[in-house]
Amino acid sequence: MITLTDLLEECLTHQRSLRYSSYTSRQYLYNVGEFIRWLAVHARIDTPARLRKNHLMNWQKHVARLTTTKGRPLKARSINKKIENVRGFLAYLAAAGHVQKRLLDALAYVKEPKILPTSVLRHDQVRQLLETIDTGSAQGYRNRTMLEILYSSGLRIGELLGMNTDSVDFPNATALVMGKGSKERVVPIGHTALRYLETYIKAVRPYLVRRDGERALFLDDTGKRMPYFTFRRMVHRQAAAAGLDGSVTPHTFRRSCATEMLRGGAGMYHVKEMLGHESLDTLKHYAKLTIRDLKATHKKCHPRERDQPGRL
């Protein structure tokens, strides 16, 4: 009898045929695999035929109680990503006739609070972090190059890690990246990041290559494409070395890029295109982060603010 694990492998093969990104598939494998293991331990289920709504509802209660490695409750967005992946798996099973489609109704997304992004660095803080990286080694120079590009171009981490050696157009100072939904877009690369990247490709990357024909641009110490968790740990380590808050993640550089671009006067439409957002709604959060600039302009320009204190 076919098992849920077998069907997960089938589903991943189907995703690959649709050209899902490797990052999306890895995240899907992790979340759905976690769900299948929970079913095996807590419900003693390993086939789709025995799956019922109460199993899914109990799994969602379990997810709501999960915590991070630091003992903090999972954010609503993280919970919803797990639910989204499991619902997608159930939809695949339903389409193939393994389960009833109504099973999906047992899983409901949790409400995500509309709060401002908090993990944003000022330009001087980014510079401080970058300057703590020891570029005397191949690994250090690679790390500095990757962070320079993240900050310069506002890439998602999956987009950066997915870059190949032929992704960069040096004469035009641009890069071709694969965004969400396997959508390609061209992004600009600033002159500082481009300088680091050129040196990395010519003089540093050859020391990291372990096999002929390797296309991945950024390699780990084994010569393979840099994995997400390795890069994330490096960012945490460098942030701590720079004396910055522990909430700094790879995505912090994307947020910081967007904030500085808007603060510098860039139009929201152009920033949206650069970041690969579907709509302007997401950028409203970044725009709100520049309220201190708006307050300074208000104080400088509003006639009432120029009145003497105490005058009515």
VEXDREN-2710 file (C-alpha; in Angstrom, 1 decimal):
% VEXDREN-2710
k/r/px/py/pz
1/MET/0.0/0.0/0.0
2/ILE/1.3/3.4/-0.9
3/THR/2.5/5.5/2.0
4/LEU/2.4/9.2/2.7
5/THR/6.2/9.3/2.4
6/ASP/5.9/7.8/-1.0
7/LEU/3.3/10.3/-2.0
8/LEU/5.4/13.2/-0.7
9/GLU/8.2/12.1/-3.0
10/GLU/5.7/11.9/-5.9
11/CYS/4.5/15.4/-5.1
12/LEU/8.1/16.8/-5.0
13/THR/8.8/15.2/-8.4
14/HIS/5.6/16.9/-9.7
15/GLN/6.9/20.2/-8.3
16/ARG/10.2/19.8/-10.1
17/SER/8.4/19.1/-13.4
18/LEU/6.7/22.5/-12.8
19/ARG/10.1/24.1/-12.2
20/TYR/9.5/25.1/-8.6
21/SER/12.6/26.6/-7.0
22/SER/14.9/24.3/-5.0
23/TYR/14.4/26.6/-2.0
24/THR/10.6/26.2/-2.2
25/SER/10.9/22.4/-2.5
26/ARG/13.3/22.1/0.4
27/GLN/10.9/24.1/2.6
28/TYR/8.0/22.0/1.4
29/LEU/9.9/18.8/2.1
30/TYR/10.8/20.0/5.6
31/ASN/7.3/21.1/6.6
32/VAL/5.4/18.2/5.1
33/GLY/7.9/15.7/6.2
34/GLU/7.5/17.0/9.8
35/PHE/3.7/16.6/9.4
36/ILE/4.1/13.0/8.2
37/ARG/6.4/12.1/11.1
38/TRP/4.0/13.6/13.6
39/LEU/1.1/11.5/12.1
40/ALA/3.3/8.4/12.4
41/VAL/4.1/9.0/16.1
42/HIS/0.9/10.6/17.5
43/ALA/-1.8/9.0/15.3
44/ARG/0.0/5.9/14.1
45/ILE/-0.9/6.7/10.5
46/ASP/1.3/6.3/7.5
47/THR/-1.2/6.0/4.6
48/PRO/-3.7/8.5/3.3
49/ALA/-6.7/6.2/3.6
50/ARG/-6.8/6.5/7.4
51/LEU/-6.4/10.3/7.5
52/ARG/-9.3/12.1/9.2
53/LYS/-10.2/15.7/10.0
54/ASN/-9.5/15.2/13.7
55/HIS/-5.9/14.2/12.9
56/LEU/-5.4/17.5/11.0
57/MET/-7.0/19.6/13.8
58/ASN/-4.8/17.9/16.4
59/TRP/-1.7/18.5/14.3
60/GLN/-2.6/22.2/14.0
61/LYS/-2.9/22.4/17.8
62/HIS/0.5/20.9/18.0
63/VAL/2.0/23.4/15.6
64/ALA/0.4/26.3/17.6
65/ARG/2.4/25.1/20.7
66/LEU/5.8/24.9/18.8
67/THR/8.6/27.2/19.9
68/THR/11.8/28.4/18.3
69/THR/15.3/27.3/19.4
70/LYS/15.2/30.2/21.8
71/GLY/12.0/29.1/23.4
72/ARG/9.8/31.8/21.8
73/PRO/6.4/30.9/20.2
74/LEU/6.4/30.6/16.4
75/LYS/5.3/33.7/14.5
76/ALA/2.0/33.5/12.8
77/ARG/3.7/33.7/9.5
78/SER/5.8/30.7/10.3
79/ILE/2.7/28.7/11.4
80/ASN/0.9/29.7/8.2
81/LYS/3.8/28.6/6.0
82/LYS/3.5/25.1/7.6
83/ILE/-0.2/25.1/7.1
84/GLU/0.2/26.3/3.5
85/ASN/2.6/23.4/2.7
86/VAL/0.4/20.7/4.3
87/ARG/-2.7/22.1/2.6
88/GLY/-0.8/22.0/-0.7
89/PHE/0.1/18.4/-0.1
90/LEU/-3.5/17.5/0.8
91/ALA/-4.7/19.2/-2.4
92/TYR/-2.2/17.1/-4.3
93/LEU/-3.5/13.9/-2.6
94/ALA/-7.1/14.9/-3.3
95/ALA/-6.5/15.6/-7.0
96/ALA/-4.9/12.1/-7.2
97/GLY/-8.0/10.5/-5.5
98/HIS/-6.2/9.5/-2.3
99/VAL/-8.2/11.7/0.1
100/GLN/-11.4/13.7/0.1
101/LYS/-10.9/17.4/-0.8
102/ARG/-13.0/18.4/2.2
103/LEU/-10.1/17.4/4.5
104/LEU/-8.5/20.7/3.6
105/ASP/-11.3/22.5/5.5
106/ALA/-9.9/21.1/8.8
107/LEU/-6.8/23.4/8.5
108/ALA/-7.3/27.2/8.9
109/TYR/-4.8/29.9/8.6
110/VAL/-4.1/31.9/11.8
111/LYS/-4.5/35.7/11.7
112/GLU/-1.2/37.5/11.1
113/PRO/-0.9/40.8/12.9
114/LYS/-0.2/43.8/10.6
115/ILE/3.0/45.1/12.3
116/LEU/6.0/47.0/10.9
117/PRO/9.1/45.1/10.1
118/THR/11.5/45.5/13.1
119/SER/14.7/43.9/11.8
120/VAL/16.0/46.8/9.8
121/LEU/19.5/48.2/10.0
122/ARG/20.6/51.8/9.3
123/HIS/23.3/52.2/6.7
124/ASP/26.0/52.8/9.3
125/GLN/25.0/49.6/11.1
126/VAL/25.3/47.6/7.8
127/ARG/28.7/49.1/7.1
128/GLN/29.7/48.2/10.7
129/LEU/28.7/44.6/10.2
130/LEU/30.4/44.3/6.8
131/GLU/33.6/45.7/8.1
132/THR/33.8/43.1/10.9
133/ILE/34.1/40.3/8.2
134/ASP/37.7/39.0/7.8
135/THR/38.2/39.0/4.0
136/GLY/41.6/37.5/4.3
137/SER/40.2/34.0/3.7
138/ALA/38.2/32.6/0.8
139/GLN/35.3/32.0/3.1
140/GLY/35.4/35.5/4.6
141/TYR/35.6/37.1/1.1
142/ARG/32.7/35.0/-0.1
143/ASN/30.6/36.0/2.9
144/ARG/31.4/39.7/2.5
145/THR/30.5/39.5/-1.2
146/MET/27.1/37.7/-0.5
147/LEU/26.1/40.3/2.1
148/GLU/27.2/43.2/-0.2
149/ILE/24.9/41.9/-2.9
150/LEU/22.0/41.3/-0.5
151/TYR/22.2/44.9/0.7
152/SER/22.8/46.4/-2.7
153/SER/20.1/44.6/-4.7
154/GLY/17.5/43.7/-2.0
155/LEU/17.5/40.0/-3.0
156/ARG/15.6/37.2/-1.2
157/ILE/18.0/34.7/0.3
158/GLY/16.7/32.0/-2.1
159/GLU/17.4/34.3/-5.0
160/LEU/21.0/34.9/-3.9
161/LEU/21.7/31.3/-3.2
162/GLY/20.2/30.3/-6.5
163/MET/22.5/32.5/-8.6
164/ASN/24.8/30.8/-11.1
165/THR/28.1/31.9/-12.6
166/ASP/26.3/33.1/-15.7
167/SER/23.7/35.1/-13.7
168/VAL/25.8/38.3/-13.7
169/ASP/26.0/40.8/-16.5
170/PHE/29.1/42.8/-15.5
171/PRO/29.0/45.3/-18.4
172/ASN/25.5/46.3/-17.5
173/ALA/26.0/45.9/-13.7
174/THR/22.9/43.7/-13.4
175/ALA/22.0/40.1/-12.4
176/LEU/19.3/37.8/-13.5
177/VAL/17.6/36.1/-10.5
178/MET/14.8/33.5/-10.1
179/GLY/12.2/34.9/-7.8
180/LYS/9.0/33.5/-6.3
181/GLY/6.9/31.4/-8.6
182/SER/9.9/30.8/-10.9
183/LYS/9.6/34.3/-12.2
184/GLU/12.9/35.8/-13.5
185/ARG/13.8/39.4/-13.1
186/VAL/16.8/41.6/-13.7
187/VAL/18.2/43.6/-10.7
188/PRO/20.8/46.3/-10.5
189/ILE/24.0/45.6/-8.6
190/GLY/25.8/48.6/-7.0
191/HIS/29.5/49.4/-7.9
192/THR/30.8/48.3/-4.5
193/ALA/29.0/44.9/-4.6
194/LEU/30.0/44.5/-8.2
195/ARG/33.7/45.1/-7.4
196/TYR/33.6/42.4/-4.6
197/LEU/31.7/40.0/-6.9
198/GLU/34.2/40.4/-9.7
199/THR/37.1/39.7/-7.4
200/TYR/35.3/36.7/-5.8
201/ILE/34.6/35.1/-9.2
202/LYS/38.1/35.6/-10.6
203/ALA/40.3/35.1/-7.5
204/VAL/38.3/33.4/-4.7
205/ARG/35.7/31.1/-6.0
206/PRO/38.3/28.8/-7.8
207/TYR/39.6/27.9/-4.3
208/LEU/36.1/26.7/-3.3
209/VAL/35.3/24.7/-6.4
210/ARG/35.5/20.9/-6.0
211/ARG/34.1/19.6/-9.3
212/ASP/34.3/20.6/-12.9
213/GLY/31.2/22.2/-14.4
214/GLU/29.9/23.5/-11.1
215/ARG/27.4/26.3/-12.0
216/ALA/26.5/27.6/-8.5
217/LEU/27.9/31.0/-7.9
218/PHE/28.3/30.8/-4.1
219/LEU/29.8/27.6/-2.7
220/ASP/30.1/26.2/0.8
221/ASP/33.3/24.7/2.2
222/THR/32.5/21.3/0.4
223/GLY/32.2/23.0/-3.0
224/LYS/28.5/22.6/-3.2
225/ARG/25.9/25.4/-3.5
226/MET/25.7/27.3/-0.3
227/PRO/22.7/26.0/1.8
228/TYR/20.3/28.3/3.5
229/PHE/20.9/27.3/7.1
230/THR/24.7/27.6/6.7
231/PHE/24.3/31.1/5.4
232/ARG/21.8/32.1/8.1
233/ARG/24.2/30.9/10.8
234/MET/27.0/33.0/9.3
235/VAL/24.8/36.1/9.3
236/HIS/23.9/35.6/13.0
237/ARG/27.6/35.1/13.8
238/GLN/28.6/38.3/12.0
239/ALA/25.8/40.3/13.6
240/ALA/26.9/39.2/17.0
241/ALA/30.6/40.0/16.2
242/ALA/29.4/43.5/15.2
243/GLY/27.5/44.0/18.4
244/LEU/24.2/44.1/16.7
245/ASP/20.8/42.7/17.9
246/GLY/20.4/38.9/17.6
247/SER/17.3/39.4/15.3
248/VAL/19.4/40.2/12.3
249/THR/18.8/37.6/9.5
250/PRO/19.5/37.4/5.8
251/HIS/16.1/39.0/5.2
252/THR/17.2/42.0/7.3
253/PHE/19.4/43.2/4.4
254/ARG/16.4/43.1/2.0
255/ARG/14.3/45.2/4.4
256/SER/17.2/47.6/5.0
257/CYS/17.8/48.0/1.2
258/ALA/14.1/48.8/0.6
259/THR/14.0/51.3/3.5
260/GLU/17.1/53.1/2.4
261/MET/15.9/53.3/-1.2
262/LEU/12.6/54.8/-0.1
263/ARG/14.3/57.1/2.3
264/GLY/16.6/58.3/-0.5
265/GLY/13.7/59.3/-2.6
266/ALA/13.2/56.2/-4.8
267/GLY/9.6/55.7/-6.2
268/MET/7.6/52.9/-4.6
269/TYR/6.9/51.4/-8.0
270/HIS/10.6/51.1/-8.9
271/VAL/11.4/49.6/-5.5
272/LYS/8.6/47.1/-6.0
273/GLU/10.0/46.1/-9.3
274/MET/13.5/45.8/-7.9
275/LEU/12.4/43.6/-5.0
276/GLY/10.0/41.5/-7.1
277/HIS/6.8/42.2/-5.2
278/GLU/3.5/41.6/-6.8
279/SER/1.9/44.8/-5.5
280/LEU/2.7/48.0/-3.7
281/ASP/0.9/46.9/-0.6
282/THR/3.9/45.1/0.8
283/LEU/6.0/48.3/0.5
284/LYS/3.6/50.3/2.6
285/HIS/5.3/48.7/5.6
286/TYR/8.7/49.9/4.5
287/ALA/7.4/53.4/3.8
288/LYS/6.1/53.6/7.3
289/LEU/9.6/52.9/8.6
290/THR/10.7/56.3/7.3
291/ILE/8.3/58.2/9.7
292/ARG/11.2/59.8/11.4
293/ASP/12.2/61.5/8.1
294/LEU/8.6/62.6/7.6
295/LYS/8.5/64.1/11.2
296/ALA/11.7/65.9/10.5
297/THR/10.3/67.4/7.3
298/HIS/7.1/68.3/9.0
299/LYS/9.0/70.1/11.8
300/LYS/11.1/72.0/9.2
301/CYS/8.4/72.9/6.8
302/HIS/5.0/73.3/8.6
303/PRO/4.4/76.9/9.5
304/ARG/2.9/76.1/12.8
305/GLU/6.1/74.3/13.8
306/ARG/8.0/77.5/13.2
307/ASP/5.9/79.4/15.8
308/GLN/7.5/80.3/19.1
309/PRO/6.9/77.7/21.8
310/GLY/4.0/78.8/24.0
311/ARG/2.5/81.1/21.4
312/LEU/-1.2/80.5/20.9
END
